[in-house]
Amino acid sequence: MSDVEIRLVCADEWGLWRDVRLRALQDAPTAFGSTYDRESAFAEADWRGRFGGAGPAVLATYDEHPVGMAAGFSDLPGWLHVVAMWVDPAWRGRGVGRRLLDAVVVWAGEHDLRCHLDVTLGNDAARRIYEDYGFVATGETEPLREGSPHRCVRMVLGDLPKDLPRDMSDH
């Protein structure tokens, strides 16, 4: 996996982020709290607004082609909400998701934040990745989004993984 680069992205890369996000929403519509129809209508200002500094936006790229994404935002005092986790189907099972989580968790640690996330009930592959990483289900559930029949369960990160890189330069 050393050929896959994991890096933070900024507002000037909004177009690249948009393209990956829209691919993710089409590939896994029940994994996200938003929809392709909603976000495909966003203007440039909407996309740039997602890079406000309240959390990281991370891409996994191979040969400069995006193969995964993750993000986070501080939604509660002391917490970073991990969102937008997605890996291209052709790249799943190769450790890309783990490395994306590492980057987000490192960012959170650098800002003295603990991590939590929501995973759709029935998305067993994603839940296994999060559990293997150290996230634990709280038992709290909520609708995936307004009007959705799907529900999510909240997970929090307990102890940090022992092999967690110290900073993004280790990626």
Phi, psi and omega per residue, in radians:
M1 nan 0.076 -3.110
S2 -1.176 -0.295 3.096
D3 -1.334 -0.285 3.120
V4 -1.539 2.165 3.117
E5 -1.655 2.330 3.063
I6 -1.934 2.146 -3.083
R7 -2.597 2.637 3.017
L8 -1.282 2.500 3.083
V9 -2.047 2.792 -3.085
C10 -2.143 3.091 -3.067
A11 -1.017 -0.534 3.133
D12 -1.181 -0.252 3.105
E13 -1.771 0.421 -3.076
W14 -0.976 -0.664 -3.107
G15 -1.131 -0.717 3.086
L16 -1.131 -0.798 3.111
W17 -1.040 -0.796 3.128
R18 -0.980 -0.838 -3.095
D19 -1.052 -0.755 3.133
V20 -1.196 -0.756 -3.133
R21 -1.062 -0.748 3.140
L22 -1.180 -0.631 3.042
R23 -1.068 -0.766 -3.125
A24 -1.093 -0.781 -3.128
L25 -1.124 -0.572 3.084
Q26 -1.302 -0.693 -3.093
D27 -1.223 -0.700 -3.005
A28 -2.357 1.176 -3.040
P29 -1.091 -0.375 3.141
T30 -1.675 0.159 3.140
A31 -1.735 -0.108 -3.008
F32 -2.215 2.649 3.118
G33 -1.371 -0.004 3.097
S34 -2.175 -3.133 -3.108
T35 -2.265 2.793 3.080
Y36 -1.065 -0.794 -3.121
D37 -1.017 -0.756 -3.136
R38 -1.115 -0.895 -3.008
E39 -1.386 -0.437 3.094
S40 -1.178 -0.306 3.107
A41 -1.562 -0.080 -3.137
F42 -1.111 2.531 3.022
A43 -1.564 2.969 3.129
E44 -0.945 -0.723 -3.126
A45 -1.071 -0.636 3.098
D46 -1.103 -0.778 -3.130
W47 -1.167 -0.788 3.131
R48 -1.077 -0.576 -3.134
G49 -1.123 -0.306 3.118
R50 -1.335 -0.132 -3.114
F51 -1.913 0.813 -3.044
G52 -1.432 0.054 3.109
G53 1.603 -0.035 -3.132
A54 -1.440 0.032 -3.140
G55 3.075 2.973 -3.102
P56 -1.475 2.680 2.926
A57 -2.184 2.103 -2.985
V58 -2.180 2.359 3.051
L59 -2.036 2.557 2.934
A60 -1.851 2.204 -3.140
T61 -2.227 2.583 3.021
Y62 -2.211 2.114 -3.104
D63 0.923 0.725 3.141
E64 1.160 0.160 3.081
H65 -1.789 2.171 -3.120
P66 -1.112 2.303 3.111
V67 -2.158 0.004 3.113
G68 -3.064 2.891 -3.108
M69 -2.661 2.780 3.012
A70 -2.812 2.733 3.122
A71 -2.659 3.082 3.073
G72 -2.811 2.715 3.045
F73 -2.548 2.588 3.140
S74 -1.423 1.883 -3.073
D75 -1.857 -0.357 3.128
L76 -2.362 2.597 3.120
P77 -0.944 2.176 3.109
G78 1.471 0.080 -3.046
W79 -2.252 2.576 2.968
L80 -2.026 2.174 3.110
H81 -1.549 1.977 3.123
V82 -1.350 2.192 -3.103
V83 -2.415 3.019 3.006
A84 1.057 0.423 3.111
M85 -1.224 2.151 3.109
W86 -2.797 2.448 3.032
V87 -2.233 2.333 3.097
D88 -0.911 2.370 -3.093
P89 -0.914 -0.612 -3.135
A90 -1.198 -0.270 -3.087
W91 -1.924 0.022 -3.133
R92 -1.220 2.597 3.125
G93 1.425 0.169 -3.121
R94 -1.984 0.161 3.096
G95 1.557 0.060 -3.127
V96 -1.140 -0.776 3.129
G97 -1.035 -0.718 3.114
R98 -1.071 -0.761 -3.113
R99 -1.211 -0.613 3.058
L100 -1.123 -0.784 3.087
L101 -1.052 -0.738 3.099
D102 -0.939 -0.818 -3.086
A103 -1.095 -0.748 -3.136
V104 -1.193 -0.740 -3.129
V105 -1.170 -0.676 3.073
V106 -1.065 -0.808 3.125
W107 -1.012 -0.804 3.136
A108 -1.035 -0.795 3.137
G109 -1.077 -0.664 3.109
E110 -1.145 -0.339 -3.139
H111 -1.957 0.310 3.103
D112 0.952 0.758 3.126
L113 -2.058 2.527 2.979
R114 -1.606 2.743 -3.082
C115 -1.867 2.476 2.954
H116 -2.459 2.854 -3.135
L117 -2.719 2.969 3.052
D118 -2.133 2.393 3.102
V119 -2.244 2.389 -3.112
T120 -1.136 2.274 3.046
L121 -1.029 2.303 -3.087
G122 1.718 -0.253 3.067
N123 -1.535 1.222 -2.992
D124 -1.131 -0.601 -3.140
A125 -1.112 -0.807 3.127
A126 -1.135 -0.751 -3.119
R127 -1.071 -0.699 3.109
R128 -1.086 -0.715 3.115
I129 -1.051 -0.810 -3.119
Y130 -1.149 -0.733 3.122
E131 -1.134 -0.744 3.102
D132 -1.061 -0.537 -3.140
Y133 -1.323 -0.425 -3.136
G134 2.125 0.040 3.065
F135 -1.296 2.511 -3.116
V136 -2.193 2.335 3.119
A137 -1.198 2.399 3.140
T138 -1.582 -0.296 -3.040
G139 1.638 -0.270 3.079
E140 -1.230 2.309 3.037
T141 -2.244 2.743 3.093
E142 -2.712 2.825 3.099
P143 -1.075 2.563 3.085
L144 -0.988 -0.790 3.061
R145 -2.840 2.910 -3.124
E146 -0.979 2.260 3.110
G147 1.456 -0.030 -3.122
S148 -1.541 2.449 3.050
P149 -1.380 -0.201 -3.097
H150 -1.449 2.593 3.118
R151 -2.132 2.673 3.101
C152 -2.017 2.652 3.018
V153 -1.965 2.433 3.102
R154 -1.396 2.405 3.065
M155 -2.251 2.503 3.105
V156 -2.132 2.593 3.111
L157 -1.471 2.158 3.095
G158 -1.435 -2.062 3.103
D159 -1.201 2.528 3.100
L160 -1.231 2.508 3.086
P161 -1.001 2.488 -3.097
K162 -1.123 -0.538 -3.069
D163 -1.715 0.382 -3.128
L164 -1.169 2.256 3.083
P165 -1.045 2.688 -3.113
R166 -1.352 -0.547 3.122
D167 -2.759 3.072 -3.075
M168 -1.130 -0.394 -3.136
S169 -1.188 -0.282 3.088
D170 -1.363 -0.102 3.130
H171 -1.630 nan nan
